[in-house]
């Protein structure tokens, strides 16, 4: 009974912890590492992973207003930090302390830069640093229980401030990207149409010149021909 109770307590704590962790390159949205999870205790895991990838896509287009942000999505929050052209993102339950979530990301950032910093720009395939999952899982366990002395100290650290980090809604963030995509598409279409109309205008001008000068050219041609024949006969 005691073991079952302890397991239930740990499971409850896990339920408030990190649901998803991903590291991606900002310049092109390439996923570099991910905290592997079997997803059995989380509904719609693939849905939220897809949202995270869409966020990376938006970031790769320069659609980010801050290097740190929290994004509300259903019963969760995406938290991310961007540094050194790399985005470190995690998704936590609403009730998990924001300050701990960002310090968790800071720990990941520091280790990822230390171990893989020189290889980030040259990575050519998705999840090139999948072995980083070992460090992600180890670090997640440290942040599991918010009541440990270690985490209480972090929560009370007045030097680490998160109140000014912007919080937005996921539809709002992804919606901005969709609108910008529409604008880009419209701009591309307009440029294409302009070129098409310019080509048509050139053709019309060419046809007008032909109609205008063709009779003169024919007359000159006939005169030259007669002149040549006259010289030939004589």
C-alpha positions, 0 to 999 in steps of 0.5 A: 500500500505504501509503495502504491501511494508513493508511486501515485505521489510521484506520478502526480508530480510528473503530471505537473512537470515537463511534457515535452522538450525539444532543441532546434536551430533557429536559422532553419527550424531543424530539430537537433535534440528531443527529450524522448517519451513514450507518450502513454500518459499524455493525450495528443502528444503528436499534436503538441509536437506538431505545434512545437515544430510549427513554432520552430518554423515561425522562428526560422522566418524571423517571427519572434519578438523576444528571446524568452517567451511563454505560449499558452496551448490548451492545458499547457504552456510552451516555454522557450529561450533562444540563444546562439541561434538555438531554441530550447523549448519545453512544454509544462502543465499550467500549474508548474512554476514558470521560474523553474521551467525557465531555469530547467531550460537554462541548464539544458542550454548551458550543457548543450552549448558546452558539449555541442556548441561547435557542431550546431551550425554544421548539423545536416540531419534532424536530431543529430544530437539525439544522445543529448536525451540522456542529459534531458532525462537526468535534468528533468528528474532534478526539477520533478519535485518543486518542494525539494530544497534545491528547487525551493532555493531556485524559486526564491532566487530574486536575481532570476526574474521571469515576471517580464517574460511575455505570455501569448496564446498559441493561436495568436502566435501561429496566426501571425505566421499564417498571415505573414505567409499569406502576405508573402504569397500575395506579394509573390503572385503580384510580382509574377502578375506584374512580370506577365503584364510587362511581357504582354505590354512588350509584345503589344508594343512590338506588334504596334511597331510592326503595324506602323512601319511594315507598309513603309518597309514593304514599299522600300523593299519593292523600290529596292527590288525594282532598282535591282532588276533595272540594273540587272536588265540594263 
